Every structure is written in C-alpha cells, then in structure tokens.
C-alpha cells in the first residue's frame, strides 16, 4: 500500500499511540490528517508540533453519535473520500467487576467498541471512494488473552478483534484492507496510573503498525515471540494461563488497583 498523499482519519490522535502514528505517517509522505479528540487544547497543539501537516481538527467524543456524524460530514465536505481510517481512541478502568462503577463500564464499551463500530459504519462510504483504502483498528493484547481486573476492557478489545475479522470478510471484494493492532502495555498517558515497569514506546507501536499496513498484514501483535506463544497456549490450553494467573494473582491486583484512564 502506497501511503504518500493519502488522507487519514485518526481517532484519539492528539496523544499516545495516535500521535505517534501521525508522526510515522508523515515520514511516509502523508500530509492530510483528520483528528478527533476530546481536548481542544491537545488538538490545537498538533498544528504546532507537526507544522508540515494539514489538519482537520474536530473536538468530540467517539462515544457520541452526534459527534461521529459531525466528524464524518466535516471530512466528507473537505476531502470527499478517506484513504485510511485508524480507530485508535480508547479508555480503561481496571477493577474487580463488582467494584467498577456502572459509568466506567458503560463508557469503556461505548468508546472502545460501540463508537468504533459506528464510526466505521459512517465512514465506509468515504472509504469505498478510495482507490486503495485501509481500516486499522487498535485492539490490545488483552483482546487475545484476558486478565483479571480488566474484564470490561478485555471484552471491548476482544470485540474489536472479532469486528475486524468480520469486516475483513464482509469487505473481501472491496478495496479496503482491514487490519488489527494488538499493543502490549505502552508508555502513554493511558498507562500512567498502572504499576508496570517495562512498556513499549508509542513510537514502536506506530512503526510496527505502519510496517504491517504497508505489508498488508491482517494482525500486528506486539510483545514478540513470547506473546505469540502465550496466545497459542491461551487458545489451546487455557487452564495453563489460569494456573499462571493464580500463582501471580496478588501481583495482578497490585499492578492494576489504581489503573484508570477515562
């Protein structure tokens, strides 16, 4: 896939992995970006940081249908089509299910999954107008291997995984390459409150994601061979993962007890 001069829509593009993806795409010759985010100040800062880019900046929340419609209408009026949609926006709240607030449950589902699906639906007519389009959905390693205290977050990210797979097959005769990215713990604002020592950089995630897109991969899984091995174990022998969790349960609980980025 040739990326030079493509028109790219990114959700959650004002920080973390989203912003790193913008930087990586700029290096590939992309100039036109549409970005939606909840903070107008962070959106405006993109213009100062990436002076060579042309931005359509929309302050909005992907959990709100009205904001999704406004975003797609704005992009359609300016560009007429979209070459690459990156569904990156996400939130997390880690807690035992019985302790998690109802609001955090609802918002994780609405932002991480429902909004992603609705935006994809609304953007599809513009993607279909591209000669060679891409749909990149950012899931999580927890979308493959669920861990305690991330029940809702893991459910949303597994939903993203299956949504991508279904859309890849639904669009099999179309001009849209569908792929999914599965980051491990990544050093972004989203992870500030988690007690994790070793994390990938957002730049690494972005580089691997774009490499995967250029190579038309359908899955980009961060975490190396160990992650691939664990995914296979979880699929074929899930009780082995259960045993490992049981042995490390207290560590999981301590690591996640303050992890919230909503």
MIVO-807457 format. One line per field, with one value per residue (C-alpha): x, y, z; residue in three letters; residue number from 1. Coordinates in steps of 0.001 Angstrom, whole numbers. Example, Ala and Ser with C-alpha at 12.3 -4.5 7.8 and 13.67 -1.06 7.14 Angstrom:
# residues 2
c1 <- (12300 / 13670)
c2 <- (-4500 / -1060)
c3 <- (7800 / 7140)
res <- (ALA / SER)
n <- (1 / 2)
END
This chain:
# residues 262
c1 <- (0 / 1382 / 804 / 2150 / -562 / -3196 / -5957 / -6047 / -8673 / -7397 / -9410 / -7592 / -4805 / -3778 / -1703 / -39 / -181 / -2420 / 66 / 2941 / 1014 / 692 / 4448 / 5127 / 2658 / 4241 / 7524 / 5694 / 4553 / 1088 / 144 / -3629 / -4985 / -8398 / -8233 / -10963 / -10209 / -11908 / -9380 / -9354 / -6036 / -4336 / -5797 / -4562 / -1093 / -835 / -604 / 2436 / 4112 / 3517 / 3746 / 4159 / 756 / -2669 / -5207 / -8945 / -9392 / -12693 / -13265 / -15600 / -16253 / -16464 / -18999 / -21498 / -23268 / -23798 / -20032 / -19343 / -21798 / -20336 / -16814 / -17687 / -19706 / -16820 / -14280 / -16585 / -17065 / -13303 / -11928 / -14744 / -13136 / -10936 / -7928 / -7167 / -9324 / -7453 / -9729 / -7349 / -9353 / -9675 / -10143 / -9516 / -10746 / -9284 / -11153 / -12884 / -16175 / -18259 / -16235 / -16250 / -18687 / -21572 / -20425 / -16943 / -18433 / -20737 / -18089 / -15470 / -17936 / -19194 / -15752 / -13718 / -16257 / -19629 / -18119 / -15522 / -18214 / -20448 / -17616 / -16562 / -20137 / -20475 / -17027 / -17426 / -18988 / -15951 / -13501 / -15175 / -14458 / -10706 / -8762 / -6942 / -8198 / -7219 / -9059 / -6770 / -8337 / -6245 / -7137 / -4913 / -3002 / -5861 / -8129 / -6368 / -5582 / -7986 / -6550 / -8224 / -9490 / -9728 / -12964 / -14759 / -11704 / -10711 / -14270 / -14226 / -10841 / -11856 / -14912 / -12627 / -10717 / -13836 / -15315 / -12142 / -12258 / -15907 / -15355 / -12330 / -14534 / -17541 / -15360 / -13429 / -14444 / -13891 / -10864 / -10370 / -7567 / -8669 / -6069 / -5873 / -3062 / -2532 / -219 / 1156 / 1484 / 2561 / 4152 / 1322 / -859 / -3303 / -789 / 372 / -1665 / -710 / 2201 / 4096 / 7875 / 8605 / 6491 / 6756 / 7083 / 4221 / 6769 / 7491 / 3793 / 3308 / 6279 / 5179 / 1609 / 2590 / 5031 / 2180 / -97 / 2471 / 2929 / -857 / -722 / -4045 / -2711 / 171 / 884 / 3335 / 5227 / 7448 / 7555 / 6592 / 3252 / 2618 / 3384 / 1072 / -1764 / -1434 / -1381 / -4454 / -6311 / -5239 / -4600 / -6350 / -6081 / -2307 / -2886 / -5350 / -2650 / -169 / -2738 / -3496 / 171 / 557 / -2882 / -1686 / 769 / -2007 / -4173 / -1447 / -459 / -3984 / -5552 / -5140 / -5205 / -7860 / -7714 / -11199)
c2 <- (0 / 3385 / 5983 / 9165 / 11838 / 9598 / 11184 / 9734 / 9936 / 9125 / 8903 / 9762 / 11225 / 14033 / 11870 / 8500 / 5910 / 8117 / 10972 / 8568 / 7204 / 10714 / 11181 / 7844 / 8551 / 11950 / 10138 / 8040 / 11124 / 11651 / 15330 / 15345 / 14272 / 14468 / 14005 / 13754 / 14110 / 15298 / 18042 / 21095 / 22236 / 18941 / 19067 / 22613 / 21576 / 19181 / 22144 / 23469 / 20076 / 18977 / 22168 / 20302 / 18591 / 19856 / 19099 / 18854 / 19007 / 18045 / 18296 / 15444 / 12138 / 8937 / 7567 / 10195 / 9508 / 13209 / 13816 / 10874 / 12181 / 15688 / 14307 / 12255 / 15089 / 17523 / 15156 / 14394 / 18075 / 18743 / 15618 / 13712 / 10391 / 8730 / 6545 / 5281 / 5139 / 4457 / 3618 / 4308 / 6089 / 4100 / 4293 / 1863 / 1247 / -1699 / -3050 / -6172 / -6138 / -5693 / -2607 / -947 / 1912 / 1469 / 4627 / 3219 / 7 / 1881 / 4379 / 1719 / -149 / 2990 / 4469 / 1331 / -652 / 926 / 4202 / 2348 / 336 / 3331 / 5465 / 2655 / 2359 / 6099 / 6341 / 3332 / 5282 / 7590 / 4672 / 2944 / 6013 / 5500 / 3589 / 1667 / 2177 / 863 / 258 / -65 / -964 / -709 / -3547 / -4763 / -7828 / -8194 / -8719 / -12061 / -13005 / -11619 / -10874 / -10336 / -6851 / -5959 / -7820 / -4968 / -3550 / -7025 / -7641 / -4446 / -5236 / -8800 / -7253 / -5085 / -8206 / -10027 / -6904 / -6522 / -10154 / -9931 / -6687 / -8109 / -10905 / -8678 / -6379 / -9168 / -7994 / -4313 / -2040 / -1820 / -3633 / -4384 / -4931 / -5050 / -3980 / -5589 / -3456 / -4646 / -2149 / 1074 / 4116 / 6607 / 8768 / 5880 / 3813 / 6471 / 5041 / 1413 / -144 / -1570 / -1452 / -2385 / -922 / -476 / 3044 / 4506 / 5094 / 1342 / 541 / 3118 / 1872 / -1764 / -784 / 1117 / -1588 / -4060 / -1839 / -1474 / -5257 / -5789 / -7828 / -8521 / -8724 / -6835 / -8354 / -6581 / -8443 / -10685 / -14456 / -14807 / -13110 / -15321 / -18399 / -17274 / -16590 / -20129 / -21521 / -19493 / -20857 / -24495 / -24945 / -22057 / -23696 / -23233 / -19467 / -19803 / -21552 / -18770 / -16115 / -17928 / -18022 / -14292 / -13097 / -10701 / -9092 / -8554 / -6978 / -4617 / -3650 / -2702 / -1297 / 2339 / 1862 / 4157 / 6453 / 7559)
c3 <- (0 / -1051 / 1688 / 109 / -156 / 1438 / 3507 / 7026 / 9754 / 13260 / 16459 / 19663 / 17576 / 19907 / 22273 / 22784 / 20018 / 17888 / 17819 / 17192 / 14211 / 12803 / 13092 / 11394 / 8608 / 7985 / 7408 / 4797 / 2890 / 4384 / 4734 / 5275 / 8652 / 10254 / 14021 / 16623 / 20323 / 23481 / 24290 / 22026 / 23532 / 22641 / 19172 / 18619 / 19820 / 16868 / 14498 / 16376 / 16629 / 13046 / 11025 / 7745 / 8108 / 7071 / 9787 / 10091 / 13867 / 15450 / 19192 / 20011 / 21727 / 19687 / 22177 / 20961 / 17688 / 17002 / 17201 / 14897 / 12317 / 12561 / 12089 / 9010 / 7462 / 8016 / 6482 / 3562 / 2809 / 2849 / 1174 / -489 / 489 / 3137 / 2325 / 5827 / 8966 / 12196 / 15122 / 17982 / 20714 / 23915 / 27666 / 30507 / 34026 / 35943 / 38962 / 40197 / 38302 / 41447 / 42377 / 38976 / 38596 / 36201 / 34416 / 33795 / 32410 / 30036 / 28908 / 28163 / 25971 / 24256 / 23495 / 22852 / 20866 / 20093 / 18890 / 16835 / 15092 / 14464 / 13097 / 10787 / 9527 / 8915 / 7277 / 4978 / 2081 / 2075 / 2330 / -594 / -2745 / -2296 / -4919 / -2163 / 1381 / 4781 / 8046 / 11064 / 14401 / 17568 / 19912 / 22771 / 23871 / 26347 / 23350 / 22891 / 26499 / 29104 / 32537 / 35915 / 36780 / 33081 / 32388 / 30622 / 28856 / 27639 / 26432 / 24369 / 22846 / 22019 / 20400 / 18274 / 17224 / 16057 / 14467 / 12391 / 11337 / 10339 / 8415 / 6613 / 5322 / 4696 / 2573 / 903 / -2590 / -1816 / -1978 / 1812 / 3623 / 7194 / 9909 / 13695 / 16010 / 19420 / 21575 / 24885 / 27764 / 26048 / 27674 / 27180 / 29415 / 29496 / 31475 / 33950 / 36822 / 36155 / 38022 / 35063 / 34806 / 31200 / 28428 / 24692 / 23358 / 21304 / 18544 / 18373 / 18187 / 15436 / 13418 / 13637 / 12766 / 9628 / 8580 / 8904 / 6856 / 4089 / 4044 / 4085 / 7255 / 8933 / 12504 / 14109 / 17511 / 19805 / 22509 / 20422 / 20228 / 23893 / 23222 / 20174 / 22275 / 25082 / 22641 / 21293 / 24830 / 25773 / 22756 / 23026 / 26753 / 28579 / 32006 / 31830 / 31680 / 34566 / 36611 / 35904 / 36877 / 40110 / 41021 / 40289 / 41383 / 44096 / 41691 / 39128 / 41798 / 42989 / 39457 / 38472 / 41645 / 40532 / 36757 / 35373 / 32348 / 31395)
res <- (UNK / UNK / UNK / UNK / UNK / UNK / UNK / UNK / UNK / UNK / UNK / UNK / UNK / UNK / UNK / UNK / UNK / UNK / UNK / UNK / UNK / UNK / UNK / UNK / UNK / UNK / UNK / UNK / UNK / UNK / UNK / UNK / UNK / UNK / UNK / UNK / UNK / UNK / UNK / UNK / UNK / UNK / UNK / UNK / UNK / UNK / UNK / UNK / UNK / UNK / UNK / UNK / UNK / UNK / UNK / UNK / UNK / UNK / UNK / UNK / UNK / UNK / UNK / UNK / UNK / UNK / UNK / UNK / UNK / UNK / UNK / UNK / UNK / UNK / UNK / UNK / UNK / UNK / UNK / UNK / UNK / UNK / UNK / UNK / UNK / UNK / UNK / UNK / UNK / UNK / UNK / UNK / UNK / UNK / UNK / UNK / UNK / UNK / UNK / UNK / UNK / UNK / UNK / UNK / UNK / UNK / UNK / UNK / UNK / UNK / UNK / UNK / UNK / UNK / UNK / UNK / UNK / UNK / UNK / UNK / UNK / UNK / UNK / UNK / UNK / UNK / UNK / UNK / UNK / UNK / UNK / UNK / UNK / UNK / UNK / UNK / UNK / UNK / UNK / UNK / UNK / UNK / UNK / UNK / UNK / UNK / UNK / UNK / UNK / UNK / UNK / UNK / UNK / UNK / UNK / UNK / UNK / UNK / UNK / UNK / UNK / UNK / UNK / UNK / UNK / UNK / UNK / UNK / UNK / UNK / UNK / UNK / UNK / UNK / UNK / UNK / UNK / UNK / UNK / UNK / UNK / UNK / UNK / UNK / UNK / UNK / UNK / UNK / UNK / UNK / UNK / UNK / UNK / UNK / UNK / UNK / UNK / UNK / UNK / UNK / UNK / UNK / UNK / UNK / UNK / UNK / UNK / UNK / UNK / UNK / UNK / UNK / UNK / UNK / UNK / UNK / UNK / UNK / UNK / UNK / UNK / UNK / UNK / UNK / UNK / UNK / UNK / UNK / UNK / UNK / UNK / UNK / UNK / UNK / UNK / UNK / UNK / UNK / UNK / UNK / UNK / UNK / UNK / UNK / UNK / UNK / UNK / UNK / UNK / UNK / UNK / UNK / UNK / UNK / UNK / UNK / UNK / UNK / UNK / UNK / UNK / UNK)
n <- (1 / 2 / 3 / 4 / 5 / 6 / 7 / 8 / 9 / 10 / 11 / 12 / 13 / 14 / 15 / 16 / 17 / 18 / 19 / 20 / 21 / 22 / 23 / 24 / 25 / 26 / 27 / 28 / 29 / 30 / 31 / 32 / 33 / 34 / 35 / 36 / 37 / 38 / 39 / 40 / 41 / 42 / 43 / 44 / 45 / 46 / 47 / 48 / 49 / 50 / 51 / 52 / 53 / 54 / 55 / 56 / 57 / 58 / 59 / 60 / 61 / 62 / 63 / 64 / 65 / 66 / 67 / 68 / 69 / 70 / 71 / 72 / 73 / 74 / 75 / 76 / 77 / 78 / 79 / 80 / 81 / 82 / 83 / 84 / 85 / 86 / 87 / 88 / 89 / 90 / 91 / 92 / 93 / 94 / 95 / 96 / 97 / 98 / 99 / 100 / 101 / 102 / 103 / 104 / 105 / 106 / 107 / 108 / 109 / 110 / 111 / 112 / 113 / 114 / 115 / 116 / 117 / 118 / 119 / 120 / 121 / 122 / 123 / 124 / 125 / 126 / 127 / 128 / 129 / 130 / 131 / 132 / 133 / 134 / 135 / 136 / 137 / 138 / 139 / 140 / 141 / 142 / 143 / 144 / 145 / 146 / 147 / 148 / 149 / 150 / 151 / 152 / 153 / 154 / 155 / 156 / 157 / 158 / 159 / 160 / 161 / 162 / 163 / 164 / 165 / 166 / 167 / 168 / 169 / 170 / 171 / 172 / 173 / 174 / 175 / 176 / 177 / 178 / 179 / 180 / 181 / 182 / 183 / 184 / 185 / 186 / 187 / 188 / 189 / 190 / 191 / 192 / 193 / 194 / 195 / 196 / 197 / 198 / 199 / 200 / 201 / 202 / 203 / 204 / 205 / 206 / 207 / 208 / 209 / 210 / 211 / 212 / 213 / 214 / 215 / 216 / 217 / 218 / 219 / 220 / 221 / 222 / 223 / 224 / 225 / 226 / 227 / 228 / 229 / 230 / 231 / 232 / 233 / 234 / 235 / 236 / 237 / 238 / 239 / 240 / 241 / 242 / 243 / 244 / 245 / 246 / 247 / 248 / 249 / 250 / 251 / 252 / 253 / 254 / 255 / 256 / 257 / 258 / 259 / 260 / 261 / 262)
END
